[in-house]
Amino acid sequence: MRVLLVEDSALVVGALRVLLEESGFTVASASTVRDAIAAAERETPDIMLLDLTLRGEHGLDVLEALVASHRAPRRARFRGSRGSAASSNTA
């Protein structure tokens, strides 16, 4: 299963990458909206873990662009600035 991490903290990406890869997932990552959209189009993730508060950008812009292009993963998980989380089924 392919996971796309959209996160601007290298520490968080590193920790999640280790955990996910040790669990058998294939992991791609991006730290900006533009890089995340490109990675999602290139990698076609099954799951996307999406930070809503990217430096100067909003993570939901990634999901909106992918939904508009019919490339959104079936499942997305969001993390906000206060550590709150939510999930969405985009299918």
Secondary structure, 3 states (H helix, E strand, C coil): CEEEEECCCHHHHHHHHHHHHHCCCEEEEECCHHHHHHHHHHHCCCEEEEECEECCEECHHHHHHHHHCCCCCCEEEEECCCCCEEEEECC
